Amino acid sequence: MTHQSDSIVIIPTYNEKENIEKIIRAIFGLEKCFHILIIDDGSPDGTAAIVKSMMVQEEFADRLFLEERSGKQGLGTAYIKGFKWALERDYQYIFEMDADFSHDPNDLPRLYSACADEGYDVAIGSRYVSGVNVVNWPIGRVLMSYFASKYVRLVTGFQVHDTTAGFKCYKRRVLQTIELDKIRFKGYAFQIEMKFTAYKIGFKIKEVPVIFVNRREGVSKMSGGIFGEAFFGVMRLRWDGWMRKYPHLS
């Protein structure tokens, strides 16, 4: 049985054995057919082995894929590897998503619809477009994330409420137009840079309100260094916005 799809969901993983099978089954349980690409950074807990054991099952054949990398190389490089993989194939809609259920798989069709039906180029699953929609986060983390997005808007003039969101849908042409090898950030700031670049090129962006639920299982990958990159990275982006020549929409 073949499962044709115009959409691929890219999920980077590092030590997600508690979540990985559940998130895969949840996505494949949706009415719309999505394919999934897992990019595992050498998880010592056996995350990749779980994915491999699922790939050989007939129900997952032709729609579950795995790329393995040696060791932790950063979120941004994982996504860029996934983007290039998707562009080598015929996917029209390419999604970013976490493995830990902080992003609800039931929101995938809403992001898809914003691009496929409403004509947007990028759809962002936004925690802040209608207040603060975050569940189970420590208040310090909520404030840091919320004000990080405010800070990005202030410095760059970029009118997106949730600039650090990692739950997104891109139309194929966005990733074809963005010069992926020029994306410089690897951590938290990668999410900001991708959105900012799409905005500077002139793509239409929609924020779709979602509720973000803090992970229930596994360990958060956040660190102070990631926020440092984001803080100073935003100033670099502002400078780029003035100085850099971005690709033109054809």
Backbone as JSON, one array per atom type, in Angstrom:
{
  "sequence": "MTHQSDSIVIIPTYNEKENIEKIIRAIFGLEKCFHILIIDDGSPDGTAAIVKSMMVQEEFADRLFLEERSGKQGLGTAYIKGFKWALERDYQYIFEMDADFSHDPNDLPRLYSACADEGYDVAIGSRYVSGVNVVNWPIGRVLMSYFASKYVRLVTGFQVHDTTAGFKCYKRRVLQTIELDKIRFKGYAFQIEMKFTAYKIGFKIKEVPVIFVNRREGVSKMSGGIFGEAFFGVMRLRWDGWMRKYPHLS",
  "N": [[0.86, -1.21, 0.0], [0.65, 2.16, -0.93], [1.33, 5.37, 0.4], [0.63, 8.26, -0.63], [1.71, 11.66, -0.41], [1.63, 15.23, -0.21], [3.04, 16.48, 1.69], [5.59, 16.82, 4.15], [6.67, 16.14, 7.41], [9.16, 17.34, 9.38], [11.12, 16.17, 11.97], [13.43, 16.81, 14.32], [15.52, 14.86, 16.44], [16.83, 14.1, 19.69], [17.56, 11.92, 22.04], [14.74, 11.0, 22.53], [13.21, 8.78, 23.21], [11.0, 8.23, 24.79], [8.95, 9.56, 23.6], [8.9, 9.24, 20.8], [7.67, 7.11, 19.28], [5.0, 7.51, 19.94], [4.47, 10.11, 18.94], [4.84, 9.76, 16.21], [2.82, 7.9, 15.61], [0.62, 9.44, 16.29], [0.65, 11.48, 14.36], [0.38, 9.99, 12.02], [-2.14, 9.11, 12.48], [-3.86, 11.1, 11.76], [-6.46, 12.53, 9.7], [-5.7, 13.68, 7.23], [-3.04, 12.67, 5.11], [0.22, 12.7, 6.12], [3.73, 12.62, 5.5], [6.69, 11.61, 7.35], [9.84, 12.74, 8.4], [12.45, 11.81, 10.34], [15.16, 13.27, 11.96], [17.86, 12.23, 13.47], [20.21, 12.93, 15.95], [22.32, 11.03, 16.67], [21.26, 9.82, 19.04], [21.91, 8.56, 22.23], [20.06, 7.04, 23.59], [18.68, 5.31, 22.0], [16.69, 6.21, 20.28], [16.7, 6.3, 17.43], [16.75, 3.6, 16.78], [14.21, 2.77, 17.52], [12.68, 4.13, 15.63], [13.63, 2.89, 13.28], [12.69, 0.3, 13.7], [9.99, 0.73, 13.38], [9.85, 1.54, 10.74], [10.07, -0.71, 9.18], [7.65, -1.88, 9.37], [4.67, -2.66, 7.7], [2.55, -0.8, 7.68], [3.82, 1.63, 7.96], [5.56, 1.87, 5.91], [7.04, 3.59, 3.15], [6.3, 6.08, 4.08], [7.49, 6.9, 6.42], [10.59, 8.12, 7.36], [14.14, 8.18, 7.96], [16.98, 10.0, 8.89], [20.25, 9.78, 9.97], [22.6, 11.37, 12.1], [25.93, 11.99, 13.29], [26.22, 12.55, 16.59], [25.4, 15.59, 18.49], [24.51, 18.23, 16.52], [23.14, 20.54, 16.34], [20.04, 22.32, 16.12], [19.35, 23.94, 13.9], [21.03, 23.05, 11.77], [20.1, 20.49, 11.54], [17.45, 20.87, 10.64], [17.99, 22.16, 8.2], [19.29, 20.14, 6.8], [17.1, 18.42, 6.62], [15.34, 20.04, 5.12], [16.68, 20.19, 2.65], [16.66, 17.51, 1.95], [13.89, 17.13, 1.62], [13.42, 18.87, -0.52], [14.74, 17.59, -2.54], [12.96, 15.72, -3.19], [9.44, 15.36, -3.95], [7.89, 17.03, -2.33], [5.47, 19.47, -1.46], [4.76, 20.95, 0.73], [6.37, 21.7, 3.68], [7.14, 20.87, 6.91], [8.07, 21.97, 10.22], [8.6, 20.5, 13.37], [8.4, 19.61, 16.86], [9.39, 16.69, 18.78], [8.2, 16.18, 21.19], [5.53, 16.51, 21.9], [4.95, 19.11, 22.63], [4.12, 20.57, 20.55], [1.04, 20.23, 19.1], [-0.06, 17.49, 17.27], [-2.58, 17.61, 16.09], [-2.83, 20.18, 15.19], [-1.47, 20.33, 12.83], [-3.01, 20.01, 10.35], [-4.26, 22.53, 10.34], [-2.17, 24.35, 10.0], [-1.34, 23.47, 7.51], [-3.6, 24.07, 5.97], [-3.59, 26.87, 6.03], [-1.52, 27.46, 4.28], [-2.06, 25.85, 1.98], [-4.77, 26.27, 1.34], [-5.42, 28.95, 1.96], [-3.47, 30.46, 0.8], [-1.1, 31.43, 1.92], [2.49, 31.69, 2.34], [4.13, 30.91, 4.4], [3.25, 29.32, 7.39], [2.86, 29.86, 10.78], [2.8, 28.21, 13.83], [1.55, 29.8, 16.38], [2.24, 30.95, 19.63], [1.63, 33.36, 20.76], [-0.05, 35.05, 19.35], [-2.65, 35.41, 20.08], [-2.83, 36.43, 22.87], [-1.16, 34.71, 25.57], [-0.48, 31.56, 24.97], [0.39, 29.11, 26.57], [1.11, 26.12, 28.24], [1.92, 24.65, 31.34], [4.52, 25.65, 31.49], [7.4, 26.85, 33.28], [7.17, 30.02, 34.89], [9.27, 31.8, 34.49], [10.4, 30.92, 32.12], [8.3, 31.29, 30.33], [8.12, 34.1, 30.39], [10.67, 34.77, 29.44], [10.63, 33.73, 26.83], [8.4, 35.08, 25.74], [9.15, 37.78, 25.97], [11.45, 37.67, 24.49], [10.43, 37.4, 21.91], [9.1, 39.86, 21.73], [11.31, 41.53, 21.87], [12.67, 40.86, 19.51], [10.85, 41.84, 17.63], [10.95, 44.55, 18.22], [13.65, 45.23, 17.66], [14.03, 44.45, 14.99], [11.81, 45.29, 13.57], [10.04, 43.51, 12.61], [6.98, 42.14, 12.06], [5.9, 39.81, 13.54], [4.36, 37.9, 16.02], [5.22, 35.58, 17.42], [8.22, 34.99, 17.23], [10.13, 33.1, 17.76], [9.02, 30.64, 17.41], [8.83, 27.11, 16.78], [7.19, 25.57, 15.25], [6.03, 25.0, 12.23], [4.89, 25.59, 8.84], [6.15, 25.47, 5.63], [5.76, 26.59, 2.31], [6.98, 24.93, -0.58], [8.39, 26.63, -2.38], [9.37, 28.64, -0.79], [11.52, 27.55, 0.68], [13.08, 26.89, -1.44], [13.81, 29.37, -2.36], [14.97, 30.82, -0.25], [18.31, 31.15, 0.62], [19.68, 28.5, 1.72], [22.19, 27.7, 2.57], [23.27, 30.02, 3.47], [22.14, 30.57, 5.86], [22.9, 31.33, 9.11], [22.65, 30.73, 11.81], [22.48, 28.25, 14.42], [21.11, 27.42, 16.68], [18.55, 28.46, 18.86], [18.18, 30.9, 17.6], [18.02, 30.26, 14.96], [15.36, 29.8, 14.25], [14.29, 32.36, 14.33], [15.83, 33.61, 12.35], [15.13, 32.23, 10.0], [12.41, 32.93, 9.68], [12.61, 35.73, 9.54], [14.15, 36.04, 7.23], [12.44, 34.96, 5.29], [10.42, 36.86, 5.46], [11.81, 39.2, 4.68], [12.32, 38.62, 2.04], [9.82, 38.72, 1.02], [7.72, 36.97, 1.31], [4.42, 35.75, 2.13], [3.2, 35.61, 5.37], [1.51, 33.8, 7.87], [0.21, 33.79, 11.16], [-0.91, 31.18, 13.05], [-3.02, 30.55, 15.69], [-1.9, 28.54, 18.36], [-1.86, 26.19, 21.09], [0.72, 25.76, 23.27], [2.22, 23.1, 24.82], [4.15, 22.25, 27.57], [6.79, 19.83, 27.52], [6.0, 16.53, 28.6], [7.42, 14.21, 28.96], [10.84, 13.05, 28.9], [13.75, 15.19, 28.36], [14.29, 18.69, 28.49], [15.93, 20.65, 25.95], [16.93, 23.15, 26.23], [19.23, 25.89, 26.75], [21.4, 28.34, 28.31], [23.29, 29.34, 26.5], [22.04, 29.08, 24.06], [20.09, 31.05, 24.23], [21.75, 33.26, 24.37], [22.89, 33.29, 21.83], [20.6, 33.89, 20.4], [19.95, 36.44, 21.38], [22.11, 38.16, 20.63], [22.19, 37.49, 18.01], [19.93, 38.58, 16.86], [20.55, 41.27, 16.6], [22.48, 41.07, 14.63], [20.86, 40.2, 12.55], [19.27, 42.45, 12.14], [21.19, 44.2, 11.18], [21.9, 42.79, 8.86], [19.46, 43.09, 7.56], [19.6, 45.69, 6.71], [21.94, 45.71, 5.15], [22.3, 43.4, 3.58], [21.75, 41.75, 0.44], [18.8, 40.32, -0.41], [17.29, 37.38, -1.9], [15.12, 37.84, -4.75], [11.57, 37.69, -5.14], [10.27, 35.74, -7.72]],
  "CA": [[0.0, 0.0, 0.0], [1.43, 3.4, -0.94], [0.7, 6.51, 1.05], [1.1, 9.47, -1.29], [1.45, 12.89, 0.33], [2.32, 16.44, -0.67], [3.54, 17.13, 2.91], [6.55, 16.09, 4.99], [6.9, 16.73, 8.74], [10.54, 17.09, 9.8], [11.23, 16.15, 13.43], [14.77, 16.52, 14.81], [15.46, 14.17, 17.73], [17.98, 13.73, 20.5], [17.03, 11.28, 23.26], [13.29, 11.14, 22.59], [12.63, 7.42, 23.14], [9.68, 8.21, 25.46], [7.93, 10.26, 22.8], [9.0, 9.15, 19.35], [6.64, 6.26, 18.66], [3.68, 8.13, 20.15], [4.26, 11.26, 18.05], [4.7, 9.23, 14.85], [1.48, 7.31, 15.49], [-0.38, 10.52, 16.35], [0.64, 12.17, 13.06], [-0.19, 9.07, 11.03], [-3.55, 8.92, 12.8], [-4.66, 12.23, 11.26], [-7.22, 12.25, 8.48], [-4.82, 13.98, 6.09], [-1.81, 11.88, 5.11], [1.52, 13.37, 6.17], [4.93, 11.8, 5.66], [7.52, 12.06, 8.47], [11.29, 12.55, 8.34], [13.13, 11.98, 11.62], [16.6, 13.51, 11.86], [18.36, 11.9, 14.8], [21.61, 13.31, 16.16], [23.07, 10.02, 17.41], [20.71, 9.67, 20.39], [22.39, 7.36, 22.92], [18.97, 6.29, 24.23], [18.06, 4.36, 21.08], [15.57, 6.79, 19.53], [16.76, 5.9, 16.01], [16.41, 2.16, 16.69], [12.74, 2.68, 17.57], [12.19, 4.57, 14.31], [13.95, 1.83, 12.31], [11.79, -0.85, 13.91], [8.69, 1.11, 12.83], [9.95, 1.71, 9.29], [9.92, -2.0, 8.49], [6.26, -2.32, 9.46], [3.99, -2.34, 6.43], [1.71, 0.4, 7.79], [4.65, 2.83, 7.94], [6.43, 1.85, 4.72], [6.85, 4.67, 2.17], [5.91, 7.4, 4.63], [8.34, 7.21, 7.57], [11.97, 8.14, 6.9], [15.11, 8.49, 9.02], [18.35, 10.39, 8.57], [21.02, 9.77, 11.21], [23.83, 12.17, 12.11], [26.76, 11.6, 14.42], [26.33, 13.54, 17.66], [24.55, 16.79, 18.47], [25.06, 19.23, 15.6], [22.34, 21.76, 16.37], [18.7, 22.28, 15.54], [19.32, 24.58, 12.59], [21.64, 22.2, 10.74], [19.18, 19.34, 11.36], [16.35, 21.29, 9.77], [18.48, 22.44, 6.85], [19.46, 18.81, 6.18], [15.75, 17.95, 6.3], [14.79, 20.85, 4.02], [17.32, 19.77, 1.4], [16.12, 16.16, 1.68], [12.52, 17.3, 1.12], [13.46, 19.53, -1.82], [15.18, 16.6, -3.52], [11.78, 14.92, -3.49], [8.39, 16.17, -4.57], [7.0, 17.6, -1.31], [5.06, 20.86, -1.69], [4.6, 21.6, 2.04], [7.42, 21.14, 4.53], [6.81, 21.28, 8.27], [8.98, 21.79, 11.35], [7.82, 20.11, 14.55], [9.14, 18.93, 17.93], [8.98, 15.31, 19.04], [7.81, 15.98, 22.6], [4.12, 16.86, 22.06], [4.7, 20.53, 22.91], [3.33, 20.94, 19.37], [-0.06, 19.27, 18.99], [-0.21, 17.01, 15.9], [-3.89, 18.0, 15.55], [-2.72, 21.5, 14.58], [-0.82, 20.23, 11.51], [-3.92, 20.36, 9.25], [-4.56, 23.97, 10.35], [-1.03, 25.01, 9.35], [-1.41, 23.08, 6.1], [-4.7, 24.81, 5.34], [-3.19, 28.28, 5.86], [-0.69, 27.54, 3.07], [-2.64, 25.17, 0.81], [-6.1, 26.8, 1.01], [-5.53, 30.41, 2.13], [-2.5, 31.13, -0.06], [0.1, 31.94, 2.6], [3.73, 30.98, 2.02], [4.63, 30.34, 5.66], [2.28, 29.34, 8.5], [3.55, 29.7, 12.06], [1.99, 27.86, 14.99], [1.94, 30.93, 17.24], [1.82, 30.93, 21.04], [1.41, 34.71, 21.29], [-0.85, 35.91, 18.49], [-3.89, 35.72, 20.81], [-2.47, 36.3, 24.29], [-0.04, 33.79, 25.82], [-1.07, 30.22, 25.02], [1.43, 28.19, 26.99], [0.65, 25.3, 29.37], [2.93, 23.9, 32.12], [5.87, 26.21, 31.47], [7.78, 27.72, 34.4], [6.86, 31.41, 34.53], [10.49, 32.45, 33.97], [10.58, 30.51, 30.72], [7.25, 31.99, 29.58], [8.49, 35.51, 30.26], [11.85, 34.87, 28.59], [10.21, 33.49, 25.45], [7.49, 36.14, 25.32], [9.89, 39.04, 25.78], [12.38, 37.45, 23.36], [9.69, 37.73, 20.69], [8.91, 41.32, 21.74], [12.62, 42.12, 21.59], [12.93, 40.68, 18.07], [9.99, 42.78, 16.9], [11.45, 45.89, 18.48], [14.95, 45.45, 17.01], [14.0, 44.21, 13.54], [10.61, 45.83, 12.92], [9.41, 42.34, 12.0], [5.69, 42.09, 12.75], [5.41, 38.48, 13.9], [4.29, 37.84, 17.48], [5.99, 34.46, 17.98], [9.35, 34.91, 16.3], [10.99, 31.95, 18.07], [8.23, 29.41, 17.27], [9.45, 26.05, 16.01], [6.12, 24.75, 14.66], [5.81, 25.81, 11.04], [4.72, 25.0, 7.52], [6.68, 26.26, 4.51], [5.59, 26.15, 0.92], [8.23, 24.5, -1.19], [9.15, 27.71, -3.03], [10.07, 29.45, 0.23], [12.81, 26.92, 0.97], [13.89, 26.96, -2.68], [14.26, 30.75, -2.57], [15.91, 31.16, 0.84], [19.61, 30.52, 0.39], [19.8, 27.75, 2.97], [23.6, 27.64, 3.0], [23.64, 31.3, 4.08], [21.54, 30.66, 7.2], [24.11, 31.2, 9.91], [22.45, 30.33, 13.21], [22.23, 26.82, 14.6], [20.26, 27.14, 17.84], [17.26, 29.13, 18.98], [18.09, 32.02, 16.65], [17.71, 29.72, 13.64], [13.93, 29.99, 13.99], [14.1, 33.78, 14.05], [16.48, 33.95, 11.09], [14.34, 31.68, 8.88], [11.2, 33.76, 9.51], [13.02, 37.07, 9.14], [14.59, 35.96, 5.83], [11.22, 34.81, 4.46], [9.74, 38.16, 5.5], [12.58, 40.17, 3.89], [12.18, 38.27, 0.62], [8.49, 39.17, 0.62], [6.72, 35.9, 1.41], [3.25, 36.02, 2.99], [3.31, 34.81, 6.6], [0.33, 33.81, 8.73], [0.32, 33.17, 12.48], [-2.08, 30.37, 13.4], [-2.92, 30.38, 17.13], [-1.82, 27.19, 18.91], [-1.53, 26.09, 22.52], [2.0, 25.07, 23.43], [2.22, 22.36, 26.1], [5.5, 21.85, 27.92], [6.99, 18.38, 27.42], [5.68, 15.72, 29.78], [8.42, 13.16, 29.12], [12.11, 13.42, 28.3], [14.47, 16.32, 28.96], [14.37, 19.88, 27.65], [17.25, 20.88, 25.37], [17.22, 24.58, 26.33], [20.41, 26.28, 27.52], [21.68, 29.77, 28.27], [24.03, 29.66, 25.28], [21.07, 29.19, 22.97], [19.48, 32.38, 24.33], [22.79, 34.24, 24.04], [22.96, 33.35, 20.36], [19.4, 34.58, 19.91], [19.99, 37.86, 21.76], [23.05, 38.9, 19.78], [21.87, 37.17, 16.62], [18.89, 39.5, 16.37], [21.24, 42.49, 16.16], [23.1, 40.73, 13.34], [19.79, 40.16, 11.55], [18.9, 43.84, 11.85], [22.27, 44.7, 10.32], [21.69, 42.12, 7.57], [18.28, 43.67, 6.93], [20.03, 46.92, 6.03], [23.12, 45.58, 4.29], [22.35, 42.21, 2.72], [20.81, 41.62, -0.68], [18.02, 39.09, -0.31], [16.75, 36.94, -3.2], [13.84, 38.46, -5.14], [10.49, 36.79, -5.55], [10.08, 35.8, -9.17]],
  "C": [[0.88, 1.24, 0.0], [0.62, 4.51, -0.3], [1.26, 7.77, 0.43], [0.79, 10.69, -0.41], [2.21, 14.04, -0.3], [3.07, 17.11, 0.48], [4.5, 16.22, 3.67], [6.75, 16.85, 6.3], [8.3, 16.34, 9.18], [10.63, 17.22, 11.32], [12.67, 15.83, 13.82], [14.67, 15.85, 16.19], [16.83, 14.02, 18.36], [17.42, 13.22, 21.82], [15.53, 11.53, 23.44], [12.58, 9.78, 22.58], [11.25, 7.37, 23.8], [8.57, 8.72, 24.55], [7.83, 9.8, 21.35], [7.92, 8.28, 18.71], [5.27, 6.9, 18.78], [3.44, 9.27, 19.17], [4.09, 10.79, 16.61], [3.29, 8.68, 14.65], [0.39, 8.39, 15.51], [-0.49, 11.24, 15.0], [0.01, 11.27, 11.99], [-1.66, 8.76, 11.3], [-4.46, 10.04, 12.3], [-5.37, 11.84, 9.97], [-6.4, 12.55, 7.23], [-3.54, 13.16, 6.22], [-0.59, 12.8, 5.1], [2.61, 12.31, 6.14], [5.78, 12.41, 6.79], [8.98, 11.75, 8.16], [11.86, 12.83, 9.72], [14.6, 12.23, 11.35], [17.19, 13.35, 13.25], [19.85, 12.18, 14.91], [22.32, 12.3, 17.07], [22.58, 9.83, 18.84], [21.24, 8.41, 21.07], [21.27, 6.5, 23.52], [18.24, 5.35, 23.28], [16.85, 4.89, 20.32], [15.54, 6.28, 18.08], [16.38, 4.44, 15.83], [14.9, 1.96, 16.72], [12.15, 3.06, 16.21], [12.44, 3.48, 13.27], [13.01, 0.65, 12.46], [10.39, -0.56, 13.38], [8.72, 1.15, 11.3], [9.74, 0.39, 8.54], [8.5, -2.56, 8.59], [5.5, -1.81, 8.23], [3.19, -1.04, 6.52], [2.51, 1.7, 7.7], [5.55, 2.91, 6.7], [6.05, 3.0, 3.78], [6.4, 6.0, 2.77], [6.66, 7.8, 5.89], [9.79, 7.06, 7.15], [12.89, 8.59, 8.04], [16.43, 8.9, 8.39], [19.1, 10.46, 9.89], [22.28, 10.62, 11.05], [24.64, 11.76, 13.34], [26.84, 12.74, 15.43], [25.46, 14.76, 17.45], [25.2, 17.87, 17.6], [24.19, 20.49, 15.53], [21.05, 21.65, 15.59], [18.68, 22.81, 14.11], [19.88, 23.69, 11.5], [20.79, 20.96, 10.51], [18.06, 19.71, 10.41], [16.83, 21.55, 8.34], [18.75, 21.13, 6.1], [18.1, 18.27, 5.74], [15.13, 18.72, 5.14], [15.37, 20.38, 2.68], [16.82, 18.38, 0.98], [14.74, 16.27, 1.05], [12.51, 17.92, -0.28], [13.97, 18.6, -2.92], [14.03, 15.68, -3.94], [10.64, 15.86, -3.86], [7.44, 16.81, -3.55], [6.73, 19.08, -1.59], [4.95, 21.66, -0.4], [5.52, 20.9, 3.03], [7.26, 21.74, 5.93], [8.0, 21.09, 9.21], [8.13, 21.46, 12.57], [8.73, 19.45, 15.57], [8.56, 17.55, 18.19], [8.22, 15.15, 20.35], [6.36, 16.35, 22.92], [3.89, 18.28, 22.58], [3.95, 21.14, 21.74], [2.29, 19.84, 19.17], [-0.2, 18.8, 17.54], [-1.55, 17.42, 15.26], [-3.89, 19.39, 14.93], [-2.07, 21.45, 13.2], [-1.77, 20.56, 10.37], [-4.27, 21.85, 9.19], [-3.41, 24.75, 9.7], [-1.03, 24.71, 7.85], [-2.45, 23.92, 5.36], [-4.33, 26.27, 5.08], [-2.36, 28.45, 4.59], [-1.41, 27.0, 1.84], [-3.96, 25.81, 0.38], [-6.16, 28.33, 1.03], [-4.45, 31.18, 1.37], [-1.3, 31.74, 0.64], [1.31, 31.09, 2.23], [4.34, 30.29, 3.23], [3.49, 30.43, 6.68], [3.04, 29.01, 9.78], [2.54, 29.31, 13.12], [2.38, 28.79, 16.12], [1.35, 30.83, 18.63], [1.3, 32.29, 21.48], [0.51, 35.58, 20.43], [-2.18, 36.25, 19.15], [-3.65, 35.54, 22.3], [-1.26, 35.39, 24.43], [-0.63, 32.4, 26.0], [-0.02, 29.17, 25.3], [0.96, 27.45, 28.23], [1.85, 24.62, 30.01], [4.34, 24.48, 32.06], [6.16, 26.93, 32.77], [7.62, 29.18, 33.98], [8.08, 32.13, 33.96], [10.7, 32.14, 32.5], [9.53, 31.2, 29.83], [7.67, 33.43, 29.32], [9.67, 35.68, 29.31], [11.46, 34.72, 27.12], [9.36, 34.64, 24.92], [8.26, 37.44, 25.04], [10.97, 38.9, 24.71], [11.69, 37.82, 22.05], [9.43, 39.23, 20.59], [10.2, 42.03, 21.33], [12.95, 42.03, 20.1], [12.11, 41.68, 17.26], [10.51, 44.2, 17.02], [12.71, 46.17, 17.64], [14.83, 45.38, 15.48], [12.84, 44.89, 12.81], [9.77, 44.75, 12.26], [8.12, 42.04, 12.76], [5.12, 40.67, 12.91], [5.45, 38.38, 15.42], [5.19, 36.76, 18.07], [7.18, 34.17, 17.07], [10.22, 33.68, 16.56], [10.26, 30.62, 17.9], [8.95, 28.39, 16.39], [8.45, 25.11, 15.36], [5.64, 25.5, 13.43], [5.53, 24.96, 9.81], [5.28, 25.97, 6.49], [6.16, 25.7, 3.2], [6.96, 25.86, 0.33], [9.05, 25.68, -1.72], [9.86, 28.61, -2.03], [11.46, 28.88, 0.48], [13.7, 26.87, -0.26], [14.51, 28.35, -2.85], [15.25, 31.2, -1.5], [17.22, 30.44, 0.56], [20.02, 29.79, 1.66], [21.25, 27.7, 3.47], [24.07, 28.96, 3.6], [22.99, 31.5, 5.44], [22.64, 30.37, 8.21], [23.88, 30.65, 11.32], [22.04, 28.87, 13.33], [21.23, 26.52, 15.7], [18.93, 27.86, 17.76], [17.07, 30.2, 17.92], [17.82, 31.55, 15.23], [16.26, 29.99, 13.27], [13.64, 31.44, 13.62], [14.64, 34.11, 12.66], [15.67, 33.44, 9.89], [13.11, 32.55, 8.61], [11.56, 35.14, 8.97], [13.43, 37.08, 7.66], [13.39, 35.82, 4.91], [10.48, 36.14, 4.35], [10.47, 39.18, 4.61], [12.46, 39.89, 2.39], [10.8, 38.69, 0.11], [7.42, 38.08, 0.65], [5.61, 36.28, 2.38], [3.25, 35.04, 4.17], [2.02, 34.93, 7.4], [0.67, 33.16, 10.07], [-0.99, 32.47, 12.81], [-2.01, 30.12, 14.9], [-2.88, 28.9, 17.54], [-1.59, 27.28, 20.41], [-0.29, 25.22, 22.63], [2.01, 24.41, 24.8], [3.63, 21.9, 26.4], [5.63, 20.33, 27.94], [6.66, 17.68, 28.73], [6.75, 14.67, 30.04], [9.69, 13.56, 28.39], [12.64, 14.71, 28.91], [14.54, 17.48, 27.99], [15.79, 20.11, 27.17], [17.67, 22.36, 25.47], [18.51, 24.84, 27.12], [20.61, 27.79, 27.39], [22.39, 30.19, 27.0], [23.12, 29.86, 24.09], [20.43, 30.58, 23.01], [20.49, 33.47, 24.01], [22.91, 34.42, 22.54], [21.77, 34.14, 19.82], [19.5, 36.08, 20.17], [20.89, 38.65, 20.83], [22.76, 38.66, 18.3], [20.86, 38.14, 16.04], [19.51, 40.81, 15.89], [21.92, 42.26, 14.81], [22.04, 40.73, 12.23], [19.36, 41.57, 11.15], [19.93, 44.46, 10.9], [22.15, 44.1, 8.92], [20.53, 42.77, 6.81], [18.62, 44.96, 6.19], [21.02, 46.63, 4.89], [23.03, 44.46, 3.25], [21.37, 42.3, 1.56], [20.11, 40.28, -0.57], [17.53, 38.68, -1.7], [15.42, 37.65, -3.47], [12.82, 37.39, -5.47], [10.31, 36.89, -7.05], [8.6, 35.75, -9.48]]
}
